[in-house]
Amino acid sequence: MALLVLAPAGVNAGSLRVVPEGNRHAEQPPIPGASVRRTQAGKTTFDLKYEKVRDLLASDDRLRSKIKKTAAAYGIDPIHMVGAIVGEHTFNVDAYDSLQSYYVKAASYAGNSFRFAYDGEGISDFVSRPEFSACAAMKDSYKLWSCREDVWETKFRGHSVGGKSYPNNRFSAVFFQPFYAGQTFGLGQINPLTALMLSDLVSQKSGVARLDENDAAGVYKAIMEPDISLAFMAGVLRKSIDDYRTVAGMDISHNPGVTATLFNVGNSLQRARALAARNAGAGSPVWPEENYYGWLVNDRLSELKALF
């Protein structure tokens, strides 16, 4: 059941609609079965996992300082990063005991040898196919890899091309997860395709070396390193806010539950386009809605804001 909210829902200069604060749903949307099973297998609960990551944030002054500094560099409120961290570690992974644990695990990936490929075809060879020719002129990494992802969705996903069949699955799952499907790593739980998309932005804002799709180990090392992972997390949130502003005409920067949802589901550009299409000619605005992950963030917002 949708919740009627009379918070700032007006249209400001340039017809930008400010998304109301809070949840659109009165009750938390269903949590995916995979998340439920993973949590049960760990003999824990979502409440306990939430409390663990909340306490980690409360006790780790160094981590909070890094979050604030990184958020400032990307022009976002730290609460957006806190929401994403809380969501990931409540529903997807367990929080480690300290920031140092992430540094130790990141170091374990140094020197590992693997590559991004599908069925023996490396990613560079794959995106050199003529179907991707329209993307070739794009220099910005976000536009380039977004274009390539669009081509995958329309021309390859679930299709047979040149006598070769391709899975009906996401681009990131097919080519960019050499260990197992659904794999993300690090404090920010960033997937490799997302990192490649944001490489230029993170290089510009944080001085991180640009990533190379031919250096899979280098990509994983970057997203495992806590400082760099936080930069990519901020980049994801910054792009989500920008996509909804420029494409859908909506300001989501005052609703951490919406930004957390987009961090969780990804594809903010495509989702902004879909929302813009739904609002085309509509009288009352169709607002973006939080999923189970973003709902928790908005529901616990006062408690999470108190951490900073």
Residue frames as qw, qx, qy, qz and C-alpha x, y, z in Angstrom:
[[0.000, 0.889, 0.457, 0.000, 0.00, 0.00, 0.00],
 [0.419, 0.453, -0.027, 0.787, 1.47, 3.35, -1.00],
 [0.343, -0.596, -0.441, 0.576, 1.87, 6.00, 1.67],
 [0.197, 0.866, 0.264, 0.375, 0.56, 9.47, 0.89],
 [0.555, -0.356, -0.158, 0.735, 3.21, 12.04, 1.74],
 [0.157, 0.939, 0.274, 0.136, 2.64, 15.78, 1.69],
 [0.566, -0.544, 0.151, 0.601, 6.32, 16.67, 2.19],
 [0.075, 0.670, -0.274, -0.686, 8.19, 18.91, -0.31],
 [0.601, 0.276, 0.720, 0.210, 6.64, 17.66, -3.51],
 [0.313, 0.860, 0.116, -0.387, 6.61, 20.90, -5.43],
 [0.746, 0.451, 0.195, 0.450, 8.39, 21.84, -8.61],
 [0.343, -0.727, 0.045, 0.593, 11.30, 24.24, -8.29],
 [0.245, 0.778, -0.292, -0.499, 13.11, 26.32, -10.89],
 [0.200, 0.427, -0.803, -0.364, 13.68, 24.47, -14.13],
 [0.833, -0.060, -0.200, -0.513, 10.72, 22.15, -13.37],
 [0.385, 0.248, -0.852, 0.253, 12.88, 19.90, -11.19],
 [0.732, -0.491, -0.234, -0.410, 10.63, 17.90, -8.87],
 [0.065, -0.499, 0.737, -0.451, 11.92, 17.30, -5.34],
 [0.633, -0.160, -0.747, -0.128, 11.20, 13.73, -4.31],
 [0.574, -0.679, 0.055, -0.454, 9.48, 13.69, -0.89],
 [0.024, -0.467, 0.815, -0.343, 11.37, 12.39, 2.09],
 [0.611, -0.107, 0.628, -0.470, 10.44, 9.07, 3.66],
 [0.235, 0.010, 0.946, 0.225, 9.03, 5.82, 2.31],
 [0.469, 0.027, -0.365, -0.804, 6.27, 5.52, -0.25],
 [0.650, -0.173, -0.718, -0.181, 5.34, 2.10, 1.18],
 [0.581, -0.635, 0.157, -0.484, 3.78, 1.77, 4.62],
 [0.878, -0.340, 0.337, 0.003, 5.38, -1.66, 5.07],
 [0.221, -0.580, 0.680, 0.390, 8.73, -3.02, 3.97],
 [0.747, 0.411, -0.331, -0.403, 8.57, -4.55, 0.46],
 [0.991, -0.114, 0.069, -0.008, 9.40, -8.29, 0.27],
 [0.240, -0.720, 0.623, 0.189, 13.02, -9.28, 0.84],
 [0.673, 0.413, -0.544, -0.282, 14.40, -11.59, -1.90],
 [0.968, -0.222, -0.035, -0.107, 14.61, -15.27, -1.04],
 [0.760, 0.345, -0.327, 0.442, 18.34, -15.41, -1.74],
 [0.016, 0.589, -0.390, 0.708, 19.00, -12.79, 0.93],
 [0.756, -0.429, 0.151, -0.471, 16.75, -14.61, 3.39],
 [0.986, 0.009, -0.150, 0.073, 18.48, -17.94, 2.76],
 [0.542, 0.480, -0.385, 0.572, 21.95, -16.43, 3.04],
 [0.258, -0.577, 0.362, -0.685, 21.06, -14.86, 6.37],
 [0.898, -0.290, 0.077, -0.322, 19.49, -18.06, 7.71],
 [0.897, 0.226, -0.287, 0.249, 22.56, -20.04, 6.64],
 [0.314, 0.496, -0.436, 0.682, 24.69, -17.70, 8.72],
 [0.493, -0.471, -0.686, 0.254, 22.47, -18.42, 11.73],
 [0.140, -0.210, -0.231, 0.940, 21.67, -14.75, 12.15],
 [0.207, 0.755, 0.614, -0.103, 18.85, -12.29, 11.45],
 [0.324, 0.672, 0.212, 0.632, 18.47, -9.07, 9.51],
 [0.367, -0.908, -0.059, -0.196, 18.03, -7.15, 12.77],
 [0.766, -0.515, 0.173, 0.344, 21.27, -8.54, 14.15],
 [0.653, 0.245, 0.285, 0.658, 23.14, -7.78, 10.93],
 [0.062, 0.853, 0.190, 0.482, 21.77, -4.24, 10.92],
 [0.545, -0.837, 0.040, -0.007, 22.84, -3.73, 14.52],
 [0.817, -0.215, 0.210, 0.492, 26.30, -5.08, 13.74],
 [0.489, 0.433, 0.238, 0.718, 26.96, -2.66, 10.90],
 [0.191, -0.899, -0.156, -0.363, 25.39, 0.23, 12.82],
 [0.687, -0.700, 0.090, 0.172, 27.69, -0.50, 15.76],
 [0.748, 0.067, 0.223, 0.621, 30.68, -0.79, 13.42],
 [0.239, 0.700, 0.199, 0.643, 29.95, 2.68, 12.05],
 [0.425, -0.874, -0.087, -0.218, 29.40, 4.06, 15.55],
 [0.766, -0.570, 0.161, 0.250, 32.68, 2.69, 16.90],
 [0.726, 0.109, 0.290, 0.614, 34.99, 3.28, 13.93],
 [0.036, -0.855, -0.058, 0.515, 35.98, 6.95, 13.99],
 [0.251, -0.378, 0.605, 0.654, 38.41, 6.41, 11.13],
 [0.234, 0.360, 0.827, 0.363, 35.73, 4.97, 8.87],
 [0.074, 0.850, 0.486, -0.188, 33.27, 7.77, 9.63],
 [0.160, -0.740, 0.208, 0.619, 35.99, 10.32, 8.89],
 [0.250, -0.115, 0.749, 0.603, 36.72, 8.67, 5.53],
 [0.194, 0.604, 0.761, 0.136, 33.02, 8.59, 4.66],
 [0.006, -0.889, -0.246, 0.386, 32.64, 12.31, 5.41],
 [0.200, -0.590, 0.437, 0.649, 35.73, 13.24, 3.43],
 [0.249, 0.094, 0.828, 0.493, 34.74, 11.13, 0.43],
 [0.157, 0.730, 0.664, -0.042, 31.15, 12.36, 0.43],
 [0.051, -0.839, -0.026, 0.541, 32.38, 15.97, 0.43],
 [0.238, -0.350, 0.627, 0.654, 34.60, 15.29, -2.60],
 [0.096, 0.274, 0.844, 0.451, 31.59, 14.05, -4.56],
 [0.232, -0.135, -0.039, -0.962, 29.18, 16.71, -3.32],
 [0.610, -0.357, -0.610, -0.358, 26.77, 14.35, -1.56],
 [0.559, -0.602, 0.287, -0.493, 25.47, 14.06, 1.99],
 [0.034, 0.381, -0.911, 0.152, 27.32, 11.31, 3.92],
 [0.635, 0.040, 0.571, -0.519, 23.97, 9.74, 4.82],
 [0.795, 0.440, -0.207, -0.362, 23.72, 8.38, 1.26],
 [0.435, 0.462, -0.764, 0.116, 26.95, 6.44, 1.75],
 [0.287, -0.202, 0.773, -0.529, 25.87, 5.29, 5.20],
 [0.773, 0.198, 0.220, -0.562, 22.59, 4.05, 3.74],
 [0.748, 0.449, -0.453, -0.186, 24.35, 2.03, 1.07],
 [0.199, 0.399, -0.837, 0.316, 26.80, 0.50, 3.55],
 [0.471, -0.073, 0.641, -0.602, 24.00, -0.39, 5.96],
 [0.820, 0.295, 0.001, -0.491, 21.86, -1.89, 3.20],
 [0.620, 0.464, -0.631, -0.050, 24.70, -4.01, 1.80],
 [0.184, 0.298, -0.845, 0.404, 25.77, -5.34, 5.17],
 [0.559, -0.010, 0.513, -0.652, 22.25, -5.98, 6.40],
 [0.832, 0.323, 0.178, -0.414, 20.93, -7.84, 3.37],
 [0.763, 0.561, -0.317, -0.053, 23.91, -9.02, 1.34],
 [0.653, 0.267, -0.566, 0.427, 27.00, -9.57, 3.49],
 [0.629, -0.686, -0.297, 0.215, 28.00, -9.46, 7.13],
 [0.041, 0.946, -0.242, 0.211, 29.99, -6.52, 8.41],
 [0.719, 0.184, -0.483, 0.465, 33.59, -7.19, 9.32],
 [0.566, -0.615, -0.398, 0.378, 34.84, -6.31, 12.78],
 [0.237, -0.759, 0.055, 0.604, 36.84, -3.29, 11.69],
 [0.483, 0.826, -0.157, -0.244, 38.02, -1.30, 8.70],
 [0.162, -0.628, 0.746, 0.151, 41.37, -3.07, 9.05],
 [0.667, 0.091, 0.738, -0.046, 39.71, -6.38, 8.13],
 [0.643, 0.729, 0.192, -0.134, 38.88, -4.94, 4.72],
 [0.142, 0.841, -0.504, -0.135, 42.50, -3.91, 4.14],
 [0.445, -0.347, 0.825, 0.026, 43.67, -7.43, 5.01],
 [0.702, 0.364, 0.609, -0.059, 41.21, -9.07, 2.63],
 [0.468, 0.861, -0.070, -0.188, 42.07, -6.59, -0.15],
 [0.094, -0.720, 0.671, 0.150, 45.74, -7.49, 0.16],
 [0.641, -0.067, 0.765, -0.004, 44.90, -11.16, -0.39],
 [0.701, 0.630, 0.323, -0.082, 43.84, -10.38, -3.99],
 [0.093, 0.853, -0.424, -0.291, 47.16, -8.84, -4.99],
 [0.085, -0.461, 0.845, 0.255, 48.89, -10.96, -7.59],
 [0.622, 0.257, 0.717, -0.181, 45.90, -13.14, -8.45],
 [0.029, 0.245, -0.632, -0.735, 45.57, -13.91, -12.15],
 [0.366, 0.488, 0.789, -0.074, 42.18, -13.98, -13.86],
 [0.029, -0.043, 0.374, 0.926, 40.40, -12.14, -16.66],
 [0.502, 0.397, 0.362, -0.678, 36.99, -10.88, -17.70],
 [0.199, 0.208, -0.789, -0.543, 35.63, -13.22, -20.36],
 [0.762, 0.108, 0.384, -0.510, 32.76, -15.46, -21.40],
 [0.918, 0.254, 0.305, -0.021, 33.21, -18.89, -22.98],
 [0.754, -0.033, 0.295, 0.586, 36.82, -18.16, -23.89],
 [0.321, 0.684, 0.259, 0.602, 36.14, -14.72, -25.41],
 [0.381, -0.256, -0.328, 0.826, 37.83, -11.84, -23.59],
 [0.091, 0.798, 0.447, -0.395, 35.90, -8.65, -22.96],
 [0.043, -0.613, 0.302, 0.729, 38.11, -6.52, -25.23],
 [0.075, -0.006, 0.840, 0.537, 37.51, -8.82, -28.18],
 [0.091, 0.571, 0.813, -0.071, 33.80, -8.93, -27.43],
 [0.072, 0.833, 0.280, -0.472, 33.27, -5.15, -27.35],
 [0.110, -0.444, 0.516, 0.724, 35.30, -4.85, -30.57],
 [0.338, 0.381, 0.836, 0.207, 32.47, -6.55, -32.45],
 [0.054, 0.280, 0.389, 0.876, 30.65, -4.38, -35.02],
 [0.328, -0.688, -0.625, -0.166, 27.49, -4.33, -32.89],
 [0.463, -0.689, -0.265, 0.491, 29.33, -2.00, -30.51],
 [0.481, 0.308, 0.219, 0.791, 30.50, 0.44, -33.19],
 [0.128, -0.824, -0.280, -0.475, 28.11, 3.18, -32.02],
 [0.641, -0.749, -0.095, 0.139, 29.89, 3.22, -28.65],
 [0.791, 0.106, -0.003, 0.602, 33.38, 3.64, -30.06],
 [0.231, 0.635, 0.025, 0.737, 33.32, 7.44, -30.16],
 [0.534, -0.795, -0.123, -0.261, 32.38, 7.76, -26.49],
 [0.429, 0.497, -0.540, 0.527, 35.35, 8.76, -24.39],
 [0.408, -0.466, 0.445, -0.647, 33.78, 9.09, -20.94],
 [0.102, 0.118, -0.983, 0.097, 33.85, 5.72, -19.18],
 [0.382, 0.268, 0.655, -0.594, 30.29, 6.07, -17.85],
 [0.610, 0.514, -0.062, -0.600, 28.82, 6.75, -21.29],
 [0.347, 0.446, -0.784, -0.258, 31.04, 4.15, -22.94],
 [0.035, 0.034, -0.984, 0.173, 30.20, 1.23, -20.66],
 [0.457, 0.357, 0.501, -0.642, 26.54, 2.28, -20.38],
 [0.568, 0.500, -0.337, -0.561, 26.36, 2.16, -24.18],
 [0.291, 0.293, -0.906, -0.092, 28.01, -1.25, -24.21],
 [0.222, 0.122, 0.857, -0.450, 25.57, -2.49, -21.58],
 [0.567, 0.445, 0.169, -0.673, 22.64, -1.23, -23.70],
 [0.506, 0.444, -0.625, -0.395, 24.02, -3.10, -26.73],
 [0.043, 0.123, -0.976, 0.175, 24.34, -6.27, -24.66],
 [0.392, 0.267, 0.647, -0.598, 20.72, -5.96, -23.53],
 [0.599, 0.531, 0.043, -0.598, 19.30, -5.38, -27.01],
 [0.606, 0.560, -0.486, -0.288, 21.51, -7.51, -29.25],
 [0.361, 0.364, -0.848, 0.139, 23.14, -10.26, -27.20],
 [0.331, -0.164, 0.725, -0.582, 21.26, -11.08, -24.01],
 [0.649, 0.203, 0.647, -0.346, 19.38, -14.32, -24.56],
 [0.675, 0.656, -0.085, -0.327, 20.16, -14.27, -28.30],
 [0.822, -0.035, 0.408, 0.395, 22.33, -16.24, -30.68],
 [0.239, 0.916, -0.175, -0.269, 24.78, -14.05, -32.61],
 [0.330, 0.669, -0.653, -0.135, 27.13, -15.43, -35.23],
 [0.783, 0.049, -0.615, -0.083, 26.25, -18.96, -34.22],
 [0.344, 0.064, -0.709, 0.612, 27.07, -18.37, -30.54],
 [0.441, -0.689, -0.506, -0.273, 24.39, -18.32, -27.87],
 [0.140, 0.359, -0.434, 0.815, 24.55, -15.84, -25.01],
 [0.214, -0.362, -0.828, 0.371, 22.93, -16.22, -21.57],
 [0.213, -0.741, -0.374, -0.516, 19.78, -14.37, -20.64],
 [0.617, -0.578, -0.306, 0.438, 21.59, -12.59, -17.84],
 [0.061, -0.980, 0.024, 0.188, 23.07, -9.24, -17.00],
 [0.572, 0.719, -0.301, 0.256, 26.22, -8.04, -18.77],
 [0.179, -0.721, 0.562, -0.364, 28.02, -7.74, -15.42],
 [0.815, -0.249, 0.472, -0.226, 27.13, -11.32, -14.45],
 [0.922, 0.374, 0.090, 0.039, 28.19, -12.88, -17.77],
 [0.649, 0.608, -0.202, 0.411, 31.52, -11.14, -18.41],
 [0.079, 0.710, -0.365, 0.597, 32.63, -9.50, -15.17],
 [0.670, -0.517, 0.380, -0.373, 32.29, -12.08, -12.42],
 [0.530, 0.446, -0.717, -0.072, 35.01, -14.69, -12.99],
 [0.048, -0.218, 0.884, -0.411, 34.43, -16.48, -9.68],
 [0.037, 0.421, 0.904, -0.064, 30.67, -16.84, -9.29],
 [0.048, -0.599, -0.468, -0.648, 27.50, -14.98, -10.26],
 [0.414, -0.832, -0.312, -0.199, 26.34, -12.11, -8.10],
 [0.730, -0.269, -0.219, 0.589, 29.80, -11.45, -6.76],
 [0.070, 0.900, -0.057, 0.426, 30.65, -8.04, -5.37],
 [0.743, -0.098, -0.384, 0.540, 33.49, -7.13, -3.07],
 [0.311, 0.243, -0.235, 0.888, 34.77, -4.72, -0.52],
 [0.004, -0.299, -0.537, 0.789, 33.30, -2.25, 1.91],
 [0.381, 0.340, -0.030, -0.859, 31.07, -0.77, -0.79],
 [0.610, 0.234, 0.756, -0.040, 30.21, -4.10, -2.47],
 [0.358, 0.678, -0.242, -0.594, 31.01, -2.67, -5.92],
 [0.871, 0.217, 0.427, 0.110, 30.84, -4.92, -8.97],
 [0.532, -0.216, 0.411, 0.708, 33.58, -4.71, -11.63],
 [0.278, 0.564, 0.544, 0.556, 31.36, -3.33, -14.42],
 [0.205, -0.940, -0.273, -0.005, 30.20, -0.51, -12.16],
 [0.539, -0.624, 0.186, 0.534, 33.82, 0.25, -11.32],
 [0.474, 0.114, 0.514, 0.706, 34.74, 0.43, -15.01],
 [0.090, 0.796, 0.494, 0.338, 31.79, 2.75, -15.68],
 [0.306, -0.945, -0.114, 0.024, 32.86, 5.12, -12.92],
 [0.796, -0.088, 0.028, 0.598, 36.59, 4.95, -13.60],
 [0.324, 0.517, 0.113, 0.784, 36.84, 8.45, -15.12],
 [0.373, -0.804, -0.137, -0.444, 34.78, 10.13, -12.39],
 [0.805, -0.570, -0.034, 0.160, 36.71, 8.46, -9.58],
 [0.710, 0.127, 0.052, 0.691, 40.00, 9.27, -11.28],
 [0.113, 0.659, 0.122, 0.733, 38.98, 12.92, -11.55],
 [0.496, -0.758, -0.063, -0.419, 37.59, 13.29, -8.02],
 [0.809, -0.563, 0.170, -0.006, 39.88, 10.97, -6.06],
 [0.083, 0.784, -0.602, -0.128, 43.03, 10.70, -8.16],
 [0.776, -0.119, 0.618, -0.029, 42.65, 6.93, -8.58],
 [0.075, -0.321, 0.743, 0.582, 44.38, 5.42, -11.62],
 [0.695, 0.239, -0.166, -0.658, 41.94, 4.65, -14.43],
 [0.710, -0.103, 0.686, -0.123, 40.88, 1.03, -14.59],
 [0.311, 0.408, -0.695, -0.504, 41.56, -1.29, -17.53],
 [0.888, 0.014, 0.092, -0.451, 39.14, -4.08, -18.44],
 [0.790, 0.375, -0.480, 0.068, 42.14, -6.16, -19.52],
 [0.232, 0.318, -0.717, 0.575, 43.51, -6.04, -15.97],
 [0.642, -0.493, -0.475, -0.345, 40.80, -7.88, -14.03],
 [0.669, -0.311, -0.477, 0.479, 43.01, -8.32, -10.96],
 [0.220, 0.089, -0.124, 0.964, 43.65, -4.58, -10.93],
 [0.405, -0.431, -0.313, -0.743, 39.92, -3.86, -11.04],
 [0.740, -0.463, -0.486, -0.043, 39.25, -6.23, -8.15],
 [0.559, -0.122, -0.373, 0.730, 42.14, -4.83, -6.15],
 [0.015, -0.278, -0.022, -0.960, 40.68, -1.33, -6.56],
 [0.570, -0.452, -0.286, -0.624, 37.20, -2.26, -5.39],
 [0.779, -0.334, -0.492, 0.200, 38.59, -4.29, -2.49],
 [0.400, 0.091, -0.318, 0.855, 40.78, -1.44, -1.20],
 [0.128, -0.674, -0.644, 0.338, 38.58, 0.36, 1.39],
 [0.064, -0.561, -0.002, 0.825, 39.57, 3.93, 0.50],
 [0.093, 0.135, -0.631, -0.758, 39.03, 3.34, -3.22],
 [0.102, -0.411, -0.899, -0.115, 35.86, 1.33, -2.63],
 [0.039, -0.670, -0.475, 0.570, 34.38, 4.30, -0.77],
 [0.039, 0.429, -0.295, -0.853, 35.23, 6.53, -3.72],
 [0.139, -0.095, -0.826, -0.538, 33.43, 4.21, -6.13],
 [0.091, -0.553, -0.796, 0.226, 30.47, 4.03, -3.75],
 [0.013, 0.636, 0.184, -0.749, 30.25, 7.83, -3.71],
 [0.060, 0.245, -0.580, -0.775, 30.56, 7.81, -7.50],
 [0.075, -0.343, -0.908, -0.228, 27.60, 5.43, -7.85],
 [0.074, -0.684, -0.601, 0.406, 25.46, 7.64, -5.62],
 [0.026, -0.537, 0.130, 0.833, 26.57, 10.84, -7.36],
 [0.075, 0.049, -0.739, -0.668, 25.70, 9.38, -10.78],
 [0.065, -0.496, -0.866, 0.001, 22.32, 8.14, -9.54],
 [0.029, -0.706, -0.354, 0.612, 21.44, 11.61, -8.28],
 [0.016, 0.449, -0.381, -0.808, 22.67, 13.19, -11.52],
 [0.007, -0.138, -0.879, -0.456, 20.83, 10.68, -13.74],
 [0.036, -0.637, -0.759, 0.132, 17.51, 11.29, -12.02],
 [0.045, -0.687, -0.123, 0.715, 18.06, 15.05, -12.11],
 [0.051, 0.433, -0.483, -0.760, 19.01, 15.32, -15.78],
 [0.127, -0.055, -0.887, -0.441, 16.95, 12.48, -17.27],
 [0.219, -0.527, -0.821, -0.016, 13.87, 12.19, -15.04],
 [0.085, -0.607, -0.078, -0.786, 13.76, 15.78, -13.81],
 [0.717, -0.629, -0.246, -0.170, 13.72, 14.67, -10.18],
 [0.070, 0.654, -0.577, 0.484, 15.89, 15.59, -7.21],
 [0.866, -0.277, -0.411, -0.068, 16.41, 12.43, -5.13],
 [0.424, 0.405, -0.526, 0.616, 19.17, 13.91, -2.99],
 [0.358, -0.398, 0.395, -0.746, 16.86, 14.35, 0.01],
 [0.906, -0.123, 0.076, -0.398, 15.74, 10.72, 0.09],
 [0.106, -0.559, 0.823, 0.014, 18.51, 8.29, 1.15],
 [0.688, 0.090, 0.688, -0.210, 16.10, 5.37, 0.79],
 [0.718, 0.670, 0.084, -0.170, 15.79, 6.04, -2.93],
 [0.273, 0.778, -0.565, -0.027, 19.54, 6.44, -3.45],
 [0.416, -0.354, 0.825, -0.141, 20.16, 3.26, -1.42],
 [0.794, 0.336, 0.456, -0.222, 17.62, 1.42, -3.58],
 [0.617, 0.761, -0.183, -0.090, 19.42, 2.54, -6.74],
 [0.066, -0.667, 0.740, -0.059, 22.75, 1.52, -5.24],
 [0.616, -0.093, 0.756, -0.199, 21.24, -1.91, -4.66],
 [0.747, 0.462, 0.465, -0.114, 19.52, -2.46, -8.02],
 [0.428, -0.238, 0.490, 0.721, 21.91, -0.50, -10.28],
 [0.260, 0.409, 0.654, 0.581, 21.21, 0.82, -13.78],
 [0.018, -0.614, -0.385, 0.688, 20.23, 4.30, -12.58],
 [0.088, 0.299, -0.394, -0.865, 20.41, 5.75, -16.09],
 [0.223, -0.190, -0.844, -0.450, 18.01, 3.18, -17.55],
 [0.188, -0.544, -0.765, 0.287, 15.70, 3.50, -14.54],
 [0.006, -0.503, -0.129, 0.855, 15.68, 7.29, -14.82],
 [0.175, 0.091, -0.602, -0.774, 14.69, 6.96, -18.48],
 [0.241, -0.364, -0.887, -0.151, 11.86, 4.58, -17.55],
 [0.134, -0.583, -0.564, 0.569, 10.60, 6.95, -14.85],
 [0.056, 0.359, -0.177, -0.915, 10.73, 9.90, -17.26],
 [0.220, -0.108, -0.769, -0.590, 8.63, 7.92, -19.74],
 [0.230, -0.500, -0.822, 0.145, 6.06, 7.10, -17.04],
 [0.118, -0.610, -0.348, 0.702, 5.83, 10.77, -16.10],
 [0.083, -0.008, 0.469, 0.879, 5.54, 12.04, -19.67],
 [0.339, -0.320, -0.466, -0.752, 2.19, 13.81, -19.83],
 [0.451, -0.430, -0.759, 0.186, 1.17, 12.58, -16.37],
 [0.248, -0.829, -0.151, -0.477, -0.76, 14.97, -14.16],
 [0.623, -0.731, 0.252, -0.114, 0.43, 13.91, -10.73],
 [0.235, 0.668, -0.707, 0.000, 4.09, 12.85, -10.55],
 [0.969, -0.105, -0.225, -0.008, 5.01, 9.19, -10.33],
 [0.260, -0.831, 0.475, -0.126, 7.66, 9.12, -7.63],
 [0.527, 0.341, -0.771, 0.106, 10.57, 6.67, -7.50],
 [0.813, -0.480, -0.027, -0.327, 9.86, 4.01, -4.87],
 [0.171, -0.605, 0.754, -0.189, 12.17, 2.39, -2.37],
 [0.761, 0.016, -0.631, -0.146, 12.68, -1.37, -2.33],
 [0.815, -0.496, -0.295, 0.053, 13.15, -3.48, 0.82],
 [0.695, 0.000, -0.164, 0.700, 16.75, -2.27, 1.10],
 [0.105, 0.390, 0.014, 0.915, 16.00, 1.45, 0.78],
 [0.549, -0.632, -0.350, -0.421, 12.92, 1.10, 2.97],
 [0.763, -0.416, -0.331, 0.368, 15.10, 0.03, 5.91],
 [0.441, 0.118, -0.079, 0.886, 17.38, 3.03, 5.41],
 [0.201, -0.495, -0.164, -0.830, 14.48, 5.49, 5.51],
 [0.705, -0.549, -0.407, -0.191, 12.87, 3.64, 8.40],
 [0.745, -0.447, -0.198, 0.453, 16.05, 3.93, 10.53],
 [0.429, 0.682, 0.039, 0.590, 17.09, 7.32, 9.17],
 [0.308, -0.884, 0.121, -0.331, 17.08, 9.28, 12.43],
 [0.849, -0.458, 0.221, 0.146, 19.25, 6.62, 14.08],
 [0.795, 0.237, 0.193, 0.524, 21.69, 6.58, 11.14],
 [0.199, 0.836, 0.019, 0.510, 21.91, 10.38, 10.96],
 [0.560, -0.814, 0.112, -0.107, 22.82, 10.45, 14.65],
 [0.896, -0.107, 0.110, 0.417, 26.04, 8.58, 13.80],
 [0.516, 0.330, 0.122, 0.781, 27.32, 11.74, 12.15]]
